[in-house]
Amino acid sequence: MLTDTDIDRIVEMAWEDRTPFDAIERQFGVSEAEVIRIMRQEMKRSSFNMWRARVSGRKTKHQASRSEEIDRFHCKLQRTITQNKISKR
């Protein structure tokens, strides 16, 4: 069972272009289809549609399709993540 904090973190990770669905699955045990379902539930329809259009076919969201040059899951501007929480700026 996912907590509200877990769901918030999954939404953040899914929204980040560089975070592959594989990383979300490893951390939370949630498949890509489940992430899409969570995003549909948690976001406004227009925001979900915009996100879905952006990530559909995006190579960075699928580990197997990623360039080997991309070796991190998050943007270099994002602060260190500890225990599913992003440090406040």
Secondary structure, DSSP 8 states (H G I E B T S, - for coil): ---HHHHHHHHHHHHSTTS-HHHHHHHH---HHHHHHHHHHHS-HHHHHHHHHHHTT-GGGSGGGS-TT---SS-TTS--EETTEE---
